[in-house]
Amino acid sequence: MIAEPTLEGNRPTHAHLGAHPEDHIVTKYTPQELADTLKNGLLSFPVTSFDAQLQFDEENYRKHLAWQASFPVAGLFAAGGTGEGFSLTPDESARVVRAAVEEVGALVPVLASAGGSTAQAIGNAQAAEAAGADGILLLPPYLTEADQGGLIDHVGAICESTSLGVIIYNRANAIYKDTTVATLADRHENLIGFKDGVGDLEHDARVYAKLGDRLFYLGGLPTAETFALPLLQLGMSTYSSAMYNFVPQFALDFYQDVRNNDRVAVNKKLNDFVIPYLDIRDRVKGYSVSIVKGGLDAIGRSAGGVRPPLQNLAPEDLADLTALIATLS
């Protein structure tokens, strides 16, 4: 069982939010303040809790968020990829974001995801702002291919629809050239970040060389710990850790080793835990999300199963993961 921390030594600067947000002050950041906060700490995407009927389990979700926020994480992204945002309806997504803001928004920045069509992404962004979220991660548009002019119009429409800081996600059918990112950054002051989910080193180098400190940069490849050290050299000072959901202290220690450029410590953690974890993750397509919920099952903090088209870990895979996590105790 993973040891639980206390709040002592954490960095909260406001009172904790409970179930009644009207009794509290919600943390707010300007886009630049948000970027400055996020770029210097570990980020994570909490899973979305589901009940036995795969409906949103808000009570359990709040418990998970409270535990996550009790560690010094720099930002939590509600209803994101690890949170199965792609399987949530717009109303569900808004409810998940609002619950996150109410529960932990005074302790840590809460960001929401926006995706789908341009109109849907605008709706997601505006609902998130209304719920009190601190920023937006803009996911790739749904299904269709898009070239740079269309991506500029798409991102521009979302940036203009909200006052929140926006992070673009370079992945799938939304591959942003360095010149495109520069155009967007010139036009939209609230564009604050570039998240990479592809791992094209030349592309990342071009973006960072052209934009420099105008944006902050975060790694977004599956199990981002694997790539964290080399990407740090390309200006990516942080990344999103899915395993933070169930081994938060290990994830924080790994991040600190990366920021310290401690190759010996990073390689040891890769060999002892991360690479065996990858071996389990790679057994079935979609396990990059399922294995995170499996990790929570393994430590006795279940968040329910995953929604189709994902599938839960097979019993033997969960047993292997449980044994692996036990090695950290």
ROLUM-72197 format. One record per residue (C-alpha): x, y, z. Coordinates in Angstrom, 1 decimal. Example, Ala and Ser with C-alpha at 12.3 -4.5 7.8 and 13.67 -1.06 7.14 Angstrom:
+--------+--------+--------+
:   east :  north :     up :
+--------+--------+--------+
:   12.3 :   -4.5 :    7.8 :
:   13.7 :   -1.1 :    7.1 :
+--------+--------+--------+
END
This chain:
+--------+--------+--------+
:   east :  north :     up :
+--------+--------+--------+
:    0.0 :    0.0 :    0.0 :
:    1.3 :    3.4 :   -0.9 :
:    1.8 :    5.7 :    2.1 :
:   -0.4 :    8.7 :    2.3 :
:    1.0 :   12.2 :    3.1 :
:   -0.3 :   14.9 :    5.3 :
:   -0.8 :   18.4 :    4.0 :
:    2.1 :   19.6 :    6.1 :
:    4.9 :   20.8 :    3.8 :
:    2.5 :   21.3 :    0.8 :
:    2.1 :   24.7 :   -0.9 :
:   -1.6 :   25.6 :   -0.6 :
:   -2.1 :   29.3 :   -0.3 :
:   -5.9 :   29.4 :    0.1 :
:   -8.5 :   27.6 :    2.2 :
:   -9.5 :   24.2 :    1.0 :
:  -12.8 :   24.2 :   -1.0 :
:  -15.6 :   21.9 :    0.0 :
:  -18.9 :   21.0 :   -1.4 :
:  -20.2 :   24.5 :   -1.2 :
:  -18.0 :   26.8 :   -3.3 :
:  -20.1 :   29.9 :   -2.5 :
:  -18.5 :   29.8 :    1.0 :
:  -15.0 :   30.1 :   -0.3 :
:  -12.9 :   32.1 :   -2.7 :
:  -11.8 :   30.2 :   -5.8 :
:   -8.2 :   30.6 :   -6.9 :
:   -7.8 :   32.7 :  -10.1 :
:   -4.8 :   33.2 :  -12.3 :
:   -4.1 :   35.5 :  -15.2 :
:   -2.9 :   33.5 :  -18.2 :
:    0.7 :   34.5 :  -17.5 :
:    0.4 :   33.7 :  -13.8 :
:   -1.0 :   30.3 :  -14.8 :
:    1.9 :   29.6 :  -17.2 :
:    4.4 :   30.6 :  -14.6 :
:    2.9 :   28.2 :  -12.1 :
:    2.5 :   25.2 :  -14.4 :
:    5.9 :   25.3 :  -16.0 :
:    7.8 :   24.8 :  -12.7 :
:    6.1 :   21.7 :  -11.3 :
:    4.7 :   18.3 :  -12.2 :
:    1.2 :   18.2 :  -13.8 :
:   -1.3 :   15.4 :  -13.8 :
:   -4.7 :   14.3 :  -15.3 :
:   -6.9 :   12.8 :  -12.7 :
:   -9.0 :    9.8 :  -13.7 :
:  -12.7 :   10.3 :  -13.8 :
:  -14.5 :    8.0 :  -11.3 :
:  -17.3 :    5.8 :  -12.6 :
:  -19.8 :    3.7 :  -10.7 :
:  -20.7 :    0.1 :  -11.6 :
:  -23.0 :    1.4 :  -14.3 :
:  -20.2 :    3.6 :  -15.7 :
:  -21.9 :    6.8 :  -14.6 :
:  -19.9 :    9.6 :  -13.1 :
:  -19.3 :    9.0 :   -9.4 :
:  -18.8 :   12.5 :   -8.1 :
:  -18.3 :   11.6 :   -4.5 :
:  -15.5 :    9.2 :   -5.3 :
:  -14.0 :   11.6 :   -7.8 :
:  -13.9 :   14.3 :   -5.1 :
:  -12.1 :   11.9 :   -2.7 :
:   -9.5 :   11.1 :   -5.4 :
:   -9.0 :   14.8 :   -6.2 :
:   -8.5 :   15.7 :   -2.5 :
:   -5.9 :   13.0 :   -2.2 :
:   -4.1 :   14.2 :   -5.4 :
:   -4.1 :   17.8 :   -4.2 :
:   -2.6 :   16.9 :   -0.9 :
:    0.7 :   16.4 :   -2.7 :
:    2.6 :   19.4 :   -4.2 :
:    1.5 :   19.0 :   -7.8 :
:    1.5 :   22.1 :   -9.9 :
:   -1.7 :   21.6 :  -11.8 :
:   -4.6 :   19.1 :  -12.3 :
:   -6.4 :   18.7 :  -15.7 :
:  -10.0 :   17.6 :  -15.2 :
:  -11.8 :   15.6 :  -17.9 :
:   -8.6 :   15.2 :  -19.9 :
:   -7.2 :   12.1 :  -21.8 :
:   -6.5 :   10.1 :  -18.6 :
:   -9.9 :   11.3 :  -17.3 :
:  -11.6 :    9.8 :  -20.4 :
:  -12.7 :   13.2 :  -21.6 :
:  -13.3 :   11.6 :  -25.0 :
:  -16.0 :    9.4 :  -23.4 :
:  -17.8 :   12.2 :  -21.6 :
:  -20.8 :   14.2 :  -22.9 :
:  -20.4 :   18.0 :  -22.8 :
:  -22.7 :   18.1 :  -19.7 :
:  -20.7 :   15.4 :  -18.0 :
:  -17.5 :   17.2 :  -18.8 :
:  -18.8 :   20.4 :  -17.3 :
:  -19.9 :   18.6 :  -14.2 :
:  -16.5 :   16.9 :  -13.8 :
:  -14.7 :   20.3 :  -14.1 :
:  -17.0 :   22.0 :  -11.7 :
:  -16.6 :   19.2 :   -9.1 :
:  -12.8 :   19.5 :   -9.5 :
:  -12.9 :   23.3 :   -9.0 :
:  -15.1 :   23.1 :   -6.0 :
:  -13.1 :   20.4 :   -4.4 :
:   -9.5 :   21.4 :   -4.9 :
:   -9.5 :   24.7 :   -6.8 :
:   -8.2 :   26.6 :   -3.8 :
:   -5.2 :   24.3 :   -3.5 :
:   -4.0 :   23.8 :   -7.0 :
:   -4.8 :   25.2 :  -10.5 :
:   -7.6 :   23.2 :  -12.2 :
:   -7.6 :   23.1 :  -16.0 :
:  -10.3 :   21.7 :  -18.3 :
:  -10.2 :   20.1 :  -21.7 :
:  -11.9 :   21.4 :  -24.8 :
:  -12.3 :   19.3 :  -27.9 :
:  -14.4 :   18.1 :  -30.8 :
:  -15.7 :   20.6 :  -33.3 :
:  -14.9 :   24.3 :  -33.0 :
:  -18.4 :   24.9 :  -31.7 :
:  -18.1 :   22.1 :  -29.2 :
:  -14.6 :   23.2 :  -28.0 :
:  -16.0 :   26.8 :  -27.5 :
:  -18.8 :   25.3 :  -25.5 :
:  -16.3 :   23.3 :  -23.4 :
:  -14.1 :   26.3 :  -22.8 :
:  -17.0 :   28.6 :  -21.8 :
:  -18.5 :   26.0 :  -19.5 :
:  -15.1 :   25.5 :  -17.9 :
:  -14.7 :   29.3 :  -17.3 :
:  -18.2 :   29.5 :  -15.9 :
:  -17.3 :   26.6 :  -13.5 :
:  -14.2 :   28.5 :  -12.3 :
:  -11.5 :   26.6 :  -14.1 :
:   -8.1 :   28.3 :  -14.4 :
:   -7.2 :   27.3 :  -17.9 :
:   -8.0 :   25.2 :  -21.0 :
:   -6.2 :   22.3 :  -22.8 :
:   -7.3 :   22.4 :  -26.4 :
:   -7.4 :   18.8 :  -27.8 :
:   -7.2 :   18.0 :  -31.5 :
:  -10.5 :   18.6 :  -33.4 :
:  -12.6 :   15.6 :  -34.1 :
:  -11.9 :   13.2 :  -36.9 :
:  -11.2 :   15.4 :  -39.9 :
:   -7.8 :   16.3 :  -41.3 :
:   -6.8 :   19.9 :  -40.9 :
:   -4.0 :   22.1 :  -42.4 :
:   -2.4 :   25.1 :  -40.8 :
:   -4.8 :   27.8 :  -41.9 :
:   -7.7 :   25.8 :  -40.5 :
:   -5.9 :   25.1 :  -37.3 :
:   -5.2 :   28.8 :  -36.9 :
:   -8.9 :   29.6 :  -37.3 :
:   -9.9 :   26.8 :  -35.0 :
:   -7.5 :   27.8 :  -32.2 :
:   -8.2 :   31.5 :  -32.7 :
:  -11.9 :   30.9 :  -32.2 :
:  -11.4 :   29.1 :  -28.9 :
:   -8.9 :   31.7 :  -27.6 :
:  -11.3 :   34.5 :  -28.5 :
:  -14.2 :   32.7 :  -26.7 :
:  -12.6 :   32.7 :  -23.2 :
:  -10.3 :   34.8 :  -21.0 :
:   -8.6 :   31.7 :  -19.7 :
:   -5.1 :   30.7 :  -20.6 :
:   -5.1 :   28.1 :  -23.4 :
:   -2.6 :   25.3 :  -24.1 :
:   -2.6 :   23.7 :  -27.5 :
:   -2.0 :   20.0 :  -27.8 :
:    0.2 :   18.9 :  -30.7 :
:   -1.1 :   15.5 :  -31.5 :
:   -3.0 :   13.4 :  -34.1 :
:   -4.7 :   15.7 :  -36.7 :
:   -3.5 :   18.9 :  -34.9 :
:    0.2 :   19.2 :  -35.8 :
:    1.2 :   22.8 :  -35.4 :
:    4.1 :   24.1 :  -37.4 :
:    6.5 :   26.5 :  -35.6 :
:    5.3 :   29.3 :  -37.8 :
:    1.7 :   28.5 :  -37.0 :
:    2.4 :   28.5 :  -33.3 :
:    4.1 :   31.9 :  -33.6 :
:    1.2 :   33.3 :  -35.5 :
:   -1.2 :   32.2 :  -32.9 :
:    0.9 :   33.5 :  -30.1 :
:    1.2 :   36.9 :  -31.7 :
:   -2.6 :   37.1 :  -32.2 :
:   -3.8 :   35.7 :  -28.9 :
:   -2.2 :   36.8 :  -25.6 :
:   -4.1 :   34.1 :  -23.7 :
:   -2.3 :   31.3 :  -25.6 :
:    0.2 :   30.2 :  -23.0 :
:    1.4 :   26.7 :  -23.7 :
:    2.4 :   24.0 :  -26.2 :
:    1.9 :   20.4 :  -25.2 :
:    3.5 :   17.8 :  -27.4 :
:    2.1 :   14.3 :  -27.8 :
:    4.1 :   13.3 :  -30.9 :
:    7.8 :   13.3 :  -29.9 :
:    9.2 :   14.7 :  -33.1 :
:   12.5 :   16.2 :  -31.7 :
:   13.2 :   18.4 :  -34.7 :
:    9.6 :   19.8 :  -34.6 :
:    9.9 :   20.5 :  -30.9 :
:   13.2 :   22.2 :  -31.3 :
:   11.8 :   24.4 :  -34.1 :
:    8.9 :   25.5 :  -31.9 :
:   11.0 :   26.2 :  -28.9 :
:   13.7 :   28.0 :  -30.9 :
:   11.0 :   30.3 :  -32.5 :
:    8.8 :   30.9 :  -29.5 :
:   11.3 :   30.8 :  -26.6 :
:    9.8 :   32.0 :  -23.3 :
:    6.6 :   33.3 :  -24.9 :
:    5.0 :   29.9 :  -24.1 :
:    5.7 :   27.2 :  -21.7 :
:    6.2 :   23.6 :  -22.9 :
:    5.1 :   20.3 :  -21.6 :
:    5.5 :   16.7 :  -22.6 :
:    2.3 :   14.8 :  -23.3 :
:    3.4 :   11.5 :  -24.7 :
:    1.9 :    8.4 :  -23.0 :
:    3.8 :    7.7 :  -19.9 :
:    5.7 :   10.9 :  -20.2 :
:    8.4 :    9.9 :  -17.7 :
:   10.0 :    7.9 :  -20.4 :
:   10.8 :   11.0 :  -22.5 :
:   11.1 :   13.6 :  -19.8 :
:   14.9 :   13.9 :  -19.5 :
:   15.7 :   14.3 :  -23.2 :
:   12.7 :   16.7 :  -23.7 :
:   13.9 :   18.8 :  -20.9 :
:   16.9 :   19.8 :  -23.1 :
:   14.4 :   21.0 :  -25.7 :
:   12.7 :   23.4 :  -23.3 :
:   10.0 :   21.2 :  -21.9 :
:   10.3 :   21.9 :  -18.2 :
:    7.3 :   19.8 :  -17.2 :
:    5.1 :   17.0 :  -18.4 :
:    1.8 :   15.4 :  -17.5 :
:    2.2 :   12.3 :  -15.4 :
:   -0.6 :    9.7 :  -15.5 :
:    1.0 :    7.5 :  -12.9 :
:    0.8 :   10.4 :  -10.4 :
:   -2.8 :    9.2 :  -10.0 :
:   -1.7 :    6.1 :   -8.0 :
:    2.0 :    6.6 :   -7.1 :
:    2.1 :   10.3 :   -6.6 :
:    5.3 :   10.4 :   -4.4 :
:    7.2 :    8.3 :   -6.9 :
:    6.0 :   10.6 :   -9.8 :
:    7.1 :   13.7 :   -7.9 :
:   10.5 :   12.1 :   -7.0 :
:   11.0 :   11.2 :  -10.7 :
:   10.2 :   14.7 :  -11.8 :
:   12.7 :   16.2 :   -9.3 :
:   15.4 :   13.8 :  -10.6 :
:   14.6 :   15.1 :  -14.2 :
:   14.8 :   18.7 :  -13.1 :
:   18.1 :   18.0 :  -11.4 :
:   19.4 :   16.3 :  -14.5 :
:   20.2 :   13.3 :  -12.4 :
:   20.6 :   10.7 :  -15.1 :
:   21.7 :    7.9 :  -12.7 :
:   18.5 :    8.4 :  -10.6 :
:   16.3 :    8.7 :  -13.6 :
:   17.7 :    5.5 :  -15.3 :
:   17.3 :    3.6 :  -12.0 :
:   13.7 :    4.5 :  -11.8 :
:   13.1 :    3.8 :  -15.4 :
:   14.6 :    0.3 :  -15.0 :
:   13.0 :   -0.5 :  -11.7 :
:    9.5 :    0.7 :  -12.4 :
:    8.7 :    2.7 :  -15.5 :
:    9.9 :    0.3 :  -18.1 :
:    8.2 :   -2.8 :  -16.5 :
:    5.1 :   -0.6 :  -16.3 :
:    5.4 :    0.1 :  -20.0 :
:    5.6 :   -3.6 :  -20.7 :
:    2.2 :   -4.1 :  -19.0 :
:    0.7 :   -1.0 :  -20.7 :
:    1.7 :   -2.2 :  -24.1 :
:    0.0 :   -5.5 :  -23.9 :
:   -3.4 :   -4.1 :  -25.1 :
:   -4.3 :   -1.0 :  -27.1 :
:   -5.9 :    1.6 :  -24.9 :
:   -4.2 :    0.3 :  -21.7 :
:   -2.4 :    3.7 :  -21.3 :
:   -5.7 :    4.9 :  -19.6 :
:   -6.9 :    1.5 :  -18.3 :
:   -3.6 :    0.8 :  -16.5 :
:   -4.0 :    4.0 :  -14.4 :
:   -7.4 :    2.9 :  -13.1 :
:   -5.8 :   -0.5 :  -12.6 :
:   -3.1 :    1.2 :  -10.5 :
:   -5.8 :    2.7 :   -8.3 :
:   -7.4 :   -0.7 :   -7.9 :
:   -4.0 :   -2.0 :   -6.8 :
:   -3.6 :    0.5 :   -4.0 :
:   -7.2 :    0.2 :   -2.7 :
:   -8.5 :    3.5 :   -4.2 :
:  -10.6 :    2.2 :   -7.0 :
:  -12.1 :    4.8 :   -9.4 :
:  -14.3 :    2.2 :  -11.2 :
:  -13.8 :    0.8 :  -14.6 :
:  -13.2 :    2.4 :  -18.0 :
:  -15.9 :    3.2 :  -20.5 :
:  -15.9 :    1.5 :  -23.9 :
:  -14.2 :    1.5 :  -26.3 :
:  -11.5 :    1.0 :  -23.7 :
:  -11.2 :   -2.2 :  -21.7 :
:  -10.2 :   -2.9 :  -18.2 :
:   -7.0 :   -4.6 :  -17.3 :
:   -7.2 :   -8.4 :  -17.6 :
:   -6.8 :  -10.1 :  -14.2 :
:   -3.3 :  -11.3 :  -14.9 :
:   -2.2 :   -7.8 :  -16.0 :
:   -3.7 :   -6.3 :  -12.8 :
:   -1.8 :   -8.9 :  -10.8 :
:    1.4 :   -8.0 :  -12.5 :
:    0.8 :   -4.3 :  -11.9 :
:   -0.1 :   -4.8 :   -8.3 :
:    3.2 :   -6.7 :   -7.7 :
:    5.1 :   -4.0 :   -9.5 :
:    3.6 :   -1.2 :   -7.4 :
:    4.4 :   -3.3 :   -4.2 :
:    8.1 :   -3.0 :   -5.0 :
:    7.9 :    0.8 :   -4.3 :
:    6.8 :    0.2 :   -0.7 :
+--------+--------+--------+
END
